[in-house]
Amino acid sequence: MKHIAALLLLSAGFCVGCARYKYHAAPISPPALAQSLYSRSLDDLELRSWMNQSANFQPASWPLEAWDLNSLTLAAFYFNPDLDIARANVASAEAGIRTAAMKPNPIAGIGPGYESDPTAPFIMGFNFDLPIETAGKRGYRIANATHLSQASRLQLAETGWAVRSRVRSALVDYLFAVDAAAQLQRQVSLQTQYADMIERRFHAGEIPLPEVTTARIDLTNLRQALRVAEGQVNTTHAVLAAAIGIPDSALAGRSLKWSGIDAPPDPSALSSQSVREAAVLNRLDVRRALERYESSQSNLQLEVARQYPDINLGPGYIYEQGIHSIALNLSSVLPLRNHNEGPIAEAEAQRKIAGAQFLSVQSTVIAESDKALAQYAAAYATLQEASRSVAQLEEQQRTAERLLKSGETEQFTAIAAEVQTAAAERARLDALRQAQLSIGLLEDALQRPLDPAITPALPKNAPR
């Protein structure tokens, strides 16, 4: 019995020694996490260090005097929680490669026994089973996990692009909301002067009452539009902060700029064929769909290989009544009732699904690129027409001002010309905003900026 107890203790100690990793609790405190979100700041020195190390972003001073699309995108890459989820998925997929590469552990067992005769010695048996995988199953598992890992990396890049796209769209909305509010303020001031002049003319008996009423209604509408525009400034500011992943207060007081926002590129330089080819070759979802198809191929190869049973090599030892017995057992599953037909059929069906999904993604990409280019061309044409209208009205305004200085016309005519110019400028601003948003849609269709110099790539190094 002493021998049996010693063997049991040895076996238990061996099993404990196999446990290399220990569980470590990672509790989540909602109040603490909320406080960390509230305390996020664009002045964070860790943000600066990460931007420098990951994207070679070296500002002349810190905190930045002004934030542009480039720097705001990097800040979003650092703060946005969507990227934390995508990075965690990448880590999980990479761990899947380690899981796929693991070889099955051998199985050891001891079998002490006894006979009813009290004078008989004890019986001791020891078994050792070594599983041996056949037909390259481990290699197919690794290939499958590797393709899934690559797909998760592409998903991370897609998430990074989606973050960049939201930052761009929110920045466009905010900058134009500020300009629209300023333009409306100018229109309200001009319309107030115009309405006052109209009213004085009415009291002088020079014009009928309906013209006064129309001027006052226009002024009321402009004032209401100004209140809406001021609300849009606050709303778009909050949306931009959310796209970055910081509280609205962390973005307050920051100088935001975008040089060249008034000069979108001419769409005539972008041929539909080149845009279509760039989308098919560059779109991350196309490449991800291809990786998933390759993963389905590897999975089918694995299921086909499972037709061939694995082998268990099991040497054994028995000690009985002073006699040592050694046995060599060789065992395997007999494929008599099935040859893995069901899983093979499922894997073939999954491969067909993955192939159809790849074709669907390519078709969608081509359609989206054509649509986005057409939308941008239409928005650009509208902008050009609005710009020509502003230029004509500005010329009329300059003419009215010259005539006013020479005494050939009155103040009323000059103010009326300025009111018309301000209204046309507001329409041009709206057309410019639509053109910039259309550029964003075109870039989303390509998943690539039209001007790569103004937007950084997603850094490989994860923050914190």
C-alpha positions in Angstrom: 0.0 0.0 0.0 2.9 2.3 0.6 4.0 1.9 -3.0 0.5 2.7 -4.2 0.3 5.8 -2.0 3.7 7.0 -3.3 2.6 6.5 -6.9 -0.6 8.4 -6.4 1.3 11.3 -4.7 3.8 11.3 -7.6 1.0 11.4 -10.2 -0.8 14.3 -8.3 2.5 16.2 -8.1 3.2 15.7 -11.8 -0.3 17.0 -12.7 0.2 20.1 -10.5 3.5 20.8 -12.1 1.9 20.8 -15.6 -0.2 23.9 -14.7 2.2 26.6 -16.0 -0.3 29.4 -16.1 -2.4 30.8 -13.2 -5.7 32.6 -13.4 -5.5 36.3 -12.7 -8.8 38.1 -12.0 -9.4 41.3 -14.1 -12.5 42.9 -12.5 -14.1 45.9 -14.2 -15.2 48.9 -12.3 -17.8 50.9 -14.3 -17.2 54.1 -12.2 -13.5 53.9 -12.6 -13.8 53.3 -16.4 -16.3 56.2 -16.7 -13.9 58.5 -14.8 -11.0 57.5 -17.2 -13.2 58.4 -20.2 -14.1 61.8 -18.7 -10.4 62.5 -18.0 -9.2 61.9 -21.6 -7.4 64.9 -23.0 -5.7 65.9 -26.2 -2.9 67.3 -24.1 -2.0 63.8 -22.8 1.7 63.4 -22.9 1.3 59.6 -23.5 -0.8 60.5 -26.6 2.1 62.6 -27.9 4.6 59.8 -27.2 2.5 57.2 -28.9 1.9 59.5 -32.0 5.7 60.0 -32.2 6.6 56.3 -31.8 3.8 54.8 -33.9 3.4 57.4 -36.7 6.6 59.5 -36.5 4.4 62.5 -35.7 6.8 65.1 -34.3 5.0 68.4 -33.6 7.0 71.6 -33.1 5.2 72.1 -29.7 2.8 70.4 -27.4 0.0 70.9 -26.8 -0.8 71.5 -30.5 -1.8 75.0 -31.4 -4.2 73.6 -34.1 -5.5 70.2 -34.9 -6.1 69.1 -38.5 -7.5 65.9 -40.0 -4.1 64.1 -39.7 -3.6 64.8 -36.0 -7.2 64.2 -35.1 -7.2 60.9 -36.9 -4.1 59.8 -34.9 -5.9 60.9 -31.7 -8.9 58.8 -32.8 -6.6 55.8 -33.4 -5.3 56.2 -29.8 -8.6 56.9 -28.0 -11.5 55.3 -30.0 -12.8 52.1 -28.3 -13.8 50.5 -31.5 -10.2 49.9 -32.3 -9.6 48.4 -28.9 -12.3 45.7 -29.7 -10.7 45.1 -33.1 -7.2 44.8 -31.6 -8.6 42.3 -29.0 -10.1 40.3 -31.9 -6.7 40.2 -33.6 -5.1 38.9 -30.4 -7.8 36.2 -30.1 -7.2 35.1 -33.7 -3.5 35.0 -33.2 -4.0 32.9 -30.1 -6.1 30.6 -32.3 -2.9 29.9 -34.3 -1.2 28.7 -31.2 -4.2 26.5 -30.4 -4.2 25.0 -33.9 -0.5 24.3 -33.6 -0.7 22.3 -30.4 0.0 18.6 -30.6 -2.2 16.3 -28.5 -0.8 15.4 -25.1 0.1 11.8 -24.3 -2.0 10.0 -21.7 -0.5 8.2 -18.8 -2.3 6.0 -16.3 -1.5 3.7 -13.4 -3.5 0.7 -12.4 -2.7 -0.7 -8.9 -4.6 -3.8 -7.9 -4.6 -6.8 -5.6 -5.6 -10.4 -5.4 -7.9 -12.0 -2.8 -5.2 -14.3 -1.6 -3.6 -12.4 1.3 -0.2 -13.9 0.6 -0.2 -12.8 -3.0 1.9 -9.7 -3.9 0.3 -6.5 -5.1 -0.3 -5.8 -8.8 0.9 -2.7 -10.5 0.2 -1.6 -14.0 1.3 1.5 -16.0 -0.1 2.6 -19.4 1.1 5.4 -21.7 -0.9 6.4 -24.8 0.8 8.6 -27.4 -1.7 10.1 -30.0 -0.2 10.5 -33.5 -2.1 12.7 -36.0 -2.1 11.6 -39.6 -2.7 13.1 -43.0 -1.4 16.5 -42.2 -4.3 17.5 -40.0 -2.2 19.8 -37.8 -0.9 21.7 -40.9 -4.4 22.3 -42.2 -5.5 23.5 -38.8 -2.7 26.0 -38.7 -3.4 27.2 -42.2 -7.0 27.7 -41.3 -6.2 29.7 -38.2 -3.6 31.7 -40.0 -6.1 32.8 -42.7 -8.6 33.7 -39.9 -5.9 35.7 -38.2 -5.1 37.6 -41.3 -8.8 38.3 -41.8 -9.0 39.7 -38.3 -6.0 42.0 -39.1 -7.8 43.2 -42.2 -10.9 43.8 -40.0 -8.7 45.9 -37.7 -7.6 48.0 -40.7 -11.2 48.3 -41.8 -12.2 49.5 -38.4 -9.3 52.0 -38.5 -10.6 53.3 -41.8 -14.2 53.5 -40.5 -12.8 55.6 -37.5 -10.9 57.9 -39.9 -14.1 58.2 -42.1 -16.2 59.3 -39.1 -13.6 61.8 -38.0 -13.4 63.3 -41.5 -17.1 63.5 -41.9 -17.6 65.0 -38.4 -14.8 67.5 -39.0 -16.3 68.6 -42.3 -19.7 69.0 -40.7 -18.2 71.1 -37.8 -16.1 73.4 -39.9 -19.0 74.1 -42.3 -21.4 74.5 -39.4 -19.1 77.2 -38.0 -18.9 78.9 -41.4 -22.6 78.6 -41.9 -23.4 80.2 -38.6 -20.9 83.1 -39.3 -22.5 83.6 -42.8 -26.0 83.6 -41.4 -25.0 86.1 -38.8 -23.7 88.3 -41.6 -27.0 87.8 -43.5 -29.1 88.7 -40.5 -27.1 91.9 -40.1 -27.5 92.8 -43.8 -31.2 91.8 -43.9 -31.8 93.9 -40.8 -30.4 96.9 -42.5 -32.3 96.1 -45.7 -35.6 95.6 -43.8 -35.1 99.0 -42.0 -34.5 100.8 -45.3 -37.6 99.1 -46.8 -39.7 100.2 -43.8 -38.4 103.8 -44.1 -39.4 103.8 -47.8 -42.8 102.5 -46.9 -43.4 105.3 -44.4 -42.2 107.7 -47.1 -44.9 106.3 -49.4 -42.4 105.0 -51.9 -43.3 101.3 -51.8 -46.4 99.2 -50.8 -46.8 97.3 -47.5 -46.3 93.8 -49.0 -42.6 94.5 -49.7 -42.1 95.4 -46.0 -43.9 92.2 -44.9 -41.7 90.1 -47.3 -38.5 91.7 -45.9 -39.6 91.1 -42.3 -40.5 87.5 -43.0 -37.1 86.9 -44.7 -35.4 88.4 -41.6 -37.4 86.2 -39.3 -36.5 83.1 -41.3 -32.8 84.1 -41.2 -32.9 84.5 -37.5 -34.5 81.1 -37.0 -31.9 79.6 -39.4 -29.2 81.2 -37.3 -30.5 79.7 -34.1 -30.5 76.3 -35.9 -27.0 76.8 -37.2 -25.7 77.7 -33.8 -27.2 74.5 -32.4 -25.5 72.6 -35.3 -22.2 74.0 -34.2 -22.6 72.5 -30.8 -24.0 69.2 -32.1 -21.3 68.6 -34.7 -18.6 69.5 -32.1 -20.0 66.8 -29.9 -20.1 64.3 -32.8 -16.5 65.0 -33.7 -15.4 64.5 -30.1 -17.3 61.2 -30.0 -15.7 60.1 -33.3 -12.3 60.7 -31.7 -13.2 58.9 -28.5 -13.0 61.8 -26.1 -15.5 63.8 -24.1 -16.9 67.0 -25.7 -15.2 69.1 -23.0 -11.8 67.7 -24.1 -12.3 69.3 -27.5 -13.6 72.6 -26.3 -11.4 75.6 -27.1 -9.3 73.7 -29.6 -8.3 75.3 -32.9 -9.5 73.1 -35.7 -8.3 73.6 -39.3 -8.2 72.1 -42.7 -6.1 73.8 -45.3 -7.3 73.2 -48.8 -10.9 72.4 -47.8 -12.1 75.1 -50.2 -10.4 73.5 -53.2 -11.7 70.0 -53.8 -10.1 68.1 -56.7 -11.6 68.1 -60.2 -13.4 64.8 -60.7 -12.6 64.8 -64.4 -9.1 63.7 -63.4 -10.6 60.5 -61.9 -11.7 58.0 -64.6 -14.4 55.5 -63.6 -12.1 52.7 -64.8 -9.2 53.7 -62.6 -11.5 54.3 -59.6 -13.1 50.9 -60.1 -9.7 49.1 -60.3 -8.4 51.0 -57.3 -11.4 49.9 -55.3 -11.2 46.2 -56.3 -7.5 46.1 -55.5 -7.4 48.2 -52.4 -10.7 47.5 -50.6 -10.0 45.8 -47.3 -13.3 43.9 -47.2 -12.3 42.3 -50.6 -9.0 41.1 -49.2 -10.8 40.0 -46.0 -13.4 38.0 -48.0 -10.5 36.4 -49.9 -8.8 35.3 -46.6 -12.1 33.8 -45.4 -12.4 31.9 -48.6 -8.8 30.6 -48.2 -9.8 29.7 -44.6 -12.7 27.6 -45.9 -10.4 25.9 -48.3 -8.1 24.9 -45.4 -11.1 23.8 -43.3 -12.3 21.5 -46.2 -8.8 20.0 -46.5 -8.9 19.3 -42.7 -12.2 17.6 -42.9 -11.0 15.5 -45.9 -7.9 14.5 -43.9 -10.1 13.4 -41.0 -11.2 10.5 -43.2 -7.9 9.0 -42.1 -8.0 7.9 -38.5 -5.3 8.9 -36.0 -3.1 6.3 -34.4 -2.6 5.8 -30.6 0.7 4.2 -29.7 0.3 2.8 -26.2 3.2 1.0 -24.5 2.3 -0.6 -21.1 3.9 -2.2 -18.1 2.5 -4.6 -15.6 4.2 -6.0 -12.5 2.5 -9.1 -11.0 3.9 -11.6 -8.5 7.4 -10.7 -9.3 6.9 -10.9 -13.0 7.5 -7.8 -15.2 5.3 -7.6 -18.4 5.8 -5.1 -21.1 3.2 -4.6 -23.8 3.0 -2.4 -27.0 -0.5 -1.5 -28.0 -1.4 0.1 -31.3 -5.0 1.4 -31.7 -7.0 3.4 -34.1 -10.6 4.3 -34.8 -12.1 2.0 -37.4 -13.9 4.1 -40.1 -16.7 1.5 -40.6 -19.8 3.5 -39.8 -18.9 6.8 -41.4 -16.0 8.3 -43.4 -16.6 11.9 -42.1 -19.0 12.5 -45.0 -21.2 15.0 -43.0 -18.4 17.4 -42.0 -16.9 17.2 -45.5 -20.3 18.1 -47.0 -20.6 21.0 -44.5 -17.1 22.3 -45.3 -17.8 22.1 -49.1 -21.0 24.1 -48.6 -19.1 26.7 -46.4 -16.5 27.0 -49.2 -19.3 27.7 -51.7 -20.8 30.3 -49.4 -17.4 32.0 -48.9 -16.9 32.0 -52.7 -20.3 33.6 -53.3 -19.6 36.1 -50.5 -16.3 37.1 -52.2 -18.1 37.6 -55.5 -20.8 39.6 -53.8 -18.3 41.9 -52.1 -16.5 42.5 -55.3 -19.8 43.4 -57.1 -20.8 45.7 -54.2 -17.4 47.4 -54.3 -17.6 48.1 -58.1 -21.2 49.5 -57.7 -20.2 51.7 -54.7 -17.2 53.1 -56.5 -19.3 54.0 -59.6 -22.0 55.5 -57.5 -19.6 57.5 -55.3 -17.8 58.9 -58.4 -21.1 60.0 -60.0 -22.3 61.6 -56.8 -19.0 63.5 -56.4 -19.1 64.7 -60.1 -22.7 66.0 -59.5 -21.7 67.7 -56.3 -18.7 69.3 -57.9 -20.8 70.6 -60.8 -23.2 72.1 -58.3 -20.3 73.8 -56.5 -18.9 75.2 -59.7 -22.3 76.7 -60.6 -22.7 78.1 -57.1 -19.2 79.6 -57.4 -20.0 81.2 -60.7 -23.2 82.7 -59.2 -21.2 84.2 -56.3 -18.6 85.6 -58.7 -21.4 87.3 -60.8 -23.1 88.7 -57.7 -19.8 90.0 -56.2 -19.2 91.8 -59.5 -22.6 93.4 -59.3 -22.0 94.3 -55.7 -18.7 96.0 -56.6 -20.5 97.9 -59.4 -23.1 99.1 -56.9 -20.5 100.2 -54.5 -18.7 102.2 -57.2 -22.0 103.8 -58.2 -22.7 104.6 -54.6 -19.3 106.3 -54.2 -19.9 108.3 -57.3 -23.4 109.3 -56.2 -25.1 107.6 -59.1 -27.1 105.3 -56.9 -28.3 105.1 -53.3 -27.4 103.0 -50.2 -30.5 100.8 -50.6 -29.2 99.5 -53.9 -25.8 98.6 -52.5 -27.3 96.9 -49.5 -29.7 94.9 -51.7 -26.7 93.7 -53.8 -24.8 92.7 -50.7 -27.8 90.8 -49.4 -28.0 88.8 -52.7 -24.3 88.1 -52.5 -24.5 86.9 -48.9 -27.3 84.5 -49.9 -25.3 83.2 -52.8 -22.2 82.7 -50.6 -24.3 80.7 -48.2 -25.5 78.5 -51.0 -21.9 78.0 -52.2 -20.8 77.0 -48.7 -23.6 74.3 -48.7 -22.5 73.1 -52.1 -18.9 73.0 -50.9 -19.9 71.0 -47.9 -21.8 68.5 -50.1 -18.7 68.2 -52.3 -16.5 67.4 -49.4 -18.9 64.9 -48.0 -19.1 63.3 -51.5 -15.3 63.1 -51.5 -15.6 61.2 -48.2 -18.0 58.8 -49.8 -15.7 58.3 -52.7 -12.8 57.7 -50.4 -14.9 55.2 -48.4 -15.6 53.4 -51.7 -11.9 53.1 -52.3 -10.9 52.8 -48.6 -8.1 55.1 -49.5 -7.7 58.9 -49.2 -7.6 60.8 -52.5 -4.6 62.7 -51.0 -2.6 60.1 -48.9 -0.4 62.8 -47.6 -3.1 64.3 -45.3 -4.1 61.0 -43.6 -1.9 58.6 -41.7 -2.0 54.9 -41.9 -3.3 52.9 -38.9 -0.2 52.4 -36.7 0.8 48.9 -35.9 1.5 49.6 -32.3 -1.5 49.5 -30.0 -1.8 52.3 -27.5 -1.4 51.8 -23.7 
